[in-house]
């Protein structure tokens, strides 16, 4: 799952376009690196991408920021995860 962010957008359409463009770039990178994986007898990489727009929170678990487990949580994250679970390999 990919959390696209760190930015606050006033323009929802721009935020959604950026997330879609990022997802497309990930798929293009996979197309480039998979032949190298195959040539080295490694398993090819596949991804399933789900996109949803909404508010999220970042939760840090642990005493030290260096060793903390970071979770991105919220309804839109759950929805994107569910969408990704029904996507075909290498599909947005």
Backbone as CSV, one residue per row, in Angstrom:
resi,resn,N_x,N_y,N_z,CA_x,CA_y,CA_z,C_x,C_y,C_z
1,UNK,0.839,-1.158,0.000,0.000,0.000,0.000,0.893,1.233,0.000
2,UNK,0.481,2.230,-0.714,1.255,3.452,-0.839,0.459,4.597,-0.260
3,UNK,1.015,5.260,0.705,0.419,6.486,1.219,1.062,7.643,0.495
4,UNK,0.300,8.354,-0.294,0.844,9.489,-1.035,0.610,10.718,-0.191
5,UNK,1.651,11.355,0.240,1.339,12.511,1.047,2.497,13.209,1.661
6,UNK,2.187,13.749,2.806,3.082,14.689,3.417,2.684,16.099,3.011
7,UNK,1.700,16.197,2.139,1.266,17.483,1.622,-0.203,17.703,1.956
8,UNK,-0.552,18.964,2.170,-1.959,19.325,2.333,-2.372,20.035,1.052
9,UNK,-3.357,19.473,0.388,-3.803,20.038,-0.879,-5.116,20.786,-0.705
10,UNK,-5.176,21.993,-1.255,-6.445,22.704,-1.335,-7.222,22.211,-2.540
11,UNK,-6.516,21.650,-3.508,-7.119,21.190,-4.749,-7.207,19.663,-4.730
12,UNK,-8.396,19.161,-4.453,-8.602,17.715,-4.354,-8.309,17.026,-5.679
13,UNK,-8.711,17.639,-6.781,-8.484,17.039,-8.095,-6.989,16.891,-8.348
14,UNK,-6.215,17.901,-7.993,-4.756,17.834,-8.180,-4.169,16.721,-7.317
15,UNK,-4.634,16.591,-6.096,-4.134,15.540,-5.208,-4.423,14.164,-5.788
16,UNK,-5.627,13.969,-6.302,-5.993,12.675,-6.884,-5.199,12.387,-8.151
17,UNK,-5.010,13.406,-8.988,-4.196,13.231,-10.199,-2.766,12.852,-9.849
18,UNK,-2.206,13.506,-8.834,-0.838,13.199,-8.421,-0.721,11.757,-7.925
19,UNK,-1.700,11.306,-7.162,-1.677,9.927,-6.670,-1.778,8.941,-7.829
20,UNK,-2.641,9.240,-8.799,-2.780,8.368,-9.965,-1.500,8.361,-10.793
21,UNK,-0.903,9.521,-11.005,0.354,9.597,-11.761,1.475,8.847,-11.044
22,UNK,1.515,8.938,-9.727,2.514,8.202,-8.953,2.303,6.701,-9.122
23,UNK,1.058,6.256,-9.078,0.742,4.837,-9.249,1.147,4.347,-10.633
24,UNK,0.878,5.154,-11.634,1.275,4.785,-13.001,2.796,4.695,-13.114
25,UNK,3.506,5.607,-12.456,4.975,5.579,-12.486,5.506,4.307,-11.832
26,UNK,4.878,3.881,-10.739,5.288,2.640,-10.084,5.139,1.466,-11.049
27,UNK,4.019,1.413,-11.770,3.797,0.329,-12.737,4.823,0.362,-13.865
28,UNK,5.201,1.542,-14.314,6.213,1.664,-15.367,7.579,1.190,-14.871
29,UNK,7.913,1.519,-13.645,9.190,1.076,-13.070,9.218,-0.443,-12.979
30,UNK,8.111,-1.029,-12.577,8.049,-2.492,-12.484,8.260,-3.133,-13.849
31,UNK,7.699,-2.526,-14.903,7.906,-3.056,-16.259,9.381,-3.035,-16.640
32,UNK,10.109,-2.050,-16.150,11.534,-1.916,-16.475,12.382,-2.909,-15.684
33,UNK,12.073,-3.099,-14.399,12.945,-3.947,-13.576,12.611,-5.434,-13.660
34,UNK,11.391,-5.786,-14.030,11.036,-7.210,-14.079,11.893,-8.028,-15.043
35,UNK,12.249,-7.519,-16.223,13.138,-8.304,-17.083,14.486,-8.615,-16.424
36,UNK,15.001,-7.677,-15.645,16.266,-7.926,-14.930,16.068,-8.994,-13.864
37,UNK,14.940,-8.966,-13.190,14.639,-10.008,-12.204,14.588,-11.373,-12.882
38,UNK,13.862,-11.431,-13.993,13.700,-12.694,-14.716,15.048,-13.208,-15.222
39,UNK,15.886,-12.299,-15.732,17.204,-12.689,-16.248,18.091,-13.261,-15.148
40,UNK,17.863,-12.851,-13.924,18.640,-13.349,-12.787,17.901,-14.430,-12.010
41,UNK,16.913,-15.027,-12.669,16.133,-16.120,-12.096,15.458,-15.751,-10.776
42,UNK,15.014,-14.500,-10.699,14.269,-14.028,-9.538,12.793,-13.903,-9.907
43,UNK,11.950,-13.974,-8.919,10.511,-13.822,-9.161,10.202,-12.402,-9.618
44,UNK,9.292,-12.292,-10.576,8.886,-10.970,-11.032,8.040,-10.290,-9.964
45,UNK,8.105,-8.982,-9.937,7.372,-8.198,-8.967,6.006,-7.811,-9.535
46,UNK,4.984,-7.899,-8.711,3.663,-7.405,-9.076,3.120,-6.576,-7.918
47,UNK,2.251,-5.643,-8.240,1.595,-4.824,-7.212,0.115,-4.713,-7.549
48,UNK,-0.667,-4.475,-6.542,-2.095,-4.177,-6.693,-2.299,-2.842,-5.994
49,UNK,-2.826,-1.870,-6.717,-2.908,-0.510,-6.186,-4.363,-0.098,-6.038
50,UNK,-4.709,0.377,-4.860,-6.033,0.934,-4.594,-5.881,2.381,-4.173
51,UNK,-6.692,3.238,-4.724,-6.634,4.664,-4.401,-7.955,5.114,-3.783
52,UNK,-7.861,5.915,-2.742,-9.036,6.527,-2.122,-8.583,7.852,-1.515
53,UNK,-9.460,8.819,-1.530,-9.131,10.144,-1.003,-9.826,10.345,0.343
54,UNK,-9.114,10.911,1.298,-9.731,11.221,2.579,-8.698,11.544,3.631
55,UNK,-9.184,11.801,4.819,-8.319,12.149,5.936,-7.645,10.903,6.497
56,UNK,-6.404,11.076,6.899,-5.643,9.982,7.504,-4.890,10.516,8.710
57,UNK,-4.405,9.600,9.491,-3.560,9.941,10.630,-2.304,9.083,10.575
58,UNK,-1.229,9.605,11.116,0.014,8.853,11.217,0.214,8.526,12.687
59,UNK,0.364,7.248,12.975,0.573,6.801,14.352,1.982,6.234,14.479
60,UNK,2.696,6.682,15.494,4.038,6.190,15.781,3.961,5.319,17.029
61,UNK,4.421,4.083,16.912,4.442,3.156,18.041,5.885,2.892,18.420
62,UNK,6.242,3.207,19.640,7.604,2.982,20.115,8.109,4.176,20.891
63,UNK,9.161,3.958,21.655,9.706,5.011,22.504,10.657,5.928,21.752
64,UNK,11.288,5.404,20.721,12.290,6.161,19.980,11.802,6.387,18.551
65,UNK,11.940,7.612,18.073,11.531,7.912,16.699,12.325,7.100,15.695
66,UNK,13.589,6.799,15.999,14.436,6.008,15.107,13.958,4.574,14.960
67,UNK,13.357,4.044,16.016,12.938,2.645,16.013,11.424,2.478,15.998
68,UNK,10.687,3.566,15.844,9.234,3.520,15.919,8.634,2.804,14.710
69,UNK,7.558,2.101,14.948,6.753,1.527,13.875,5.754,2.596,13.460
70,UNK,5.713,2.929,12.189,4.845,3.988,11.704,3.665,3.370,10.969
71,UNK,2.467,3.772,11.344,1.238,3.291,10.710,0.465,4.478,10.167
72,UNK,-0.070,4.328,8.967,-0.977,5.323,8.403,-2.366,4.723,8.530
73,UNK,-3.254,5.415,9.231,-4.567,4.856,9.519,-5.676,5.830,9.125
74,UNK,-6.848,5.284,8.899,-8.020,6.099,8.598,-8.936,5.379,7.632
75,UNK,-10.164,5.871,7.503,-11.147,5.218,6.626,-10.692,5.132,5.166
76,UNK,-10.026,6.155,4.661,-9.599,6.119,3.259,-8.501,5.088,3.046
77,UNK,-7.656,4.866,4.057,-6.618,3.840,3.964,-7.274,2.463,3.913
78,UNK,-8.289,2.255,4.754,-9.002,0.977,4.753,-9.680,0.738,3.410
79,UNK,-10.304,1.781,2.854,-10.973,1.648,1.559,-9.967,1.340,0.457
80,UNK,-8.839,2.053,0.436,-7.814,1.806,-0.584,-7.283,0.380,-0.482
81,UNK,-7.132,-0.115,0.731,-6.667,-1.484,0.936,-7.667,-2.491,0.370
82,UNK,-8.942,-2.241,0.590,-9.976,-3.144,0.072,-10.023,-3.100,-1.457
83,UNK,-9.865,-1.919,-2.030,-9.839,-1.792,-3.488,-8.632,-2.549,-4.051
84,UNK,-7.476,-2.381,-3.417,-6.263,-3.063,-3.876,-6.412,-4.575,-3.797
85,UNK,-7.144,-5.056,-2.806,-7.279,-6.511,-2.635,-8.068,-7.168,-3.765
86,UNK,-8.908,-6.402,-4.463,-9.671,-6.983,-5.578,-9.072,-6.637,-6.939
87,UNK,-8.008,-5.820,-6.935,-7.342,-5.484,-8.200,-6.567,-6.689,-8.714
88,UNK,-6.388,-6.714,-10.010,-5.543,-7.751,-10.625,-4.078,-7.323,-10.442
89,UNK,-3.130,-8.261,-10.570,-1.723,-7.862,-10.470,-1.377,-6.749,-11.465
90,UNK,-0.642,-5.783,-10.987,-0.226,-4.613,-11.766,-1.406,-3.813,-12.300
91,UNK,-2.419,-3.680,-11.457,-3.606,-2.909,-11.837,-3.867,-1.845,-10.768
92,UNK,-4.318,-0.689,-11.233,-4.723,0.400,-10.329,-6.239,0.307,-10.179
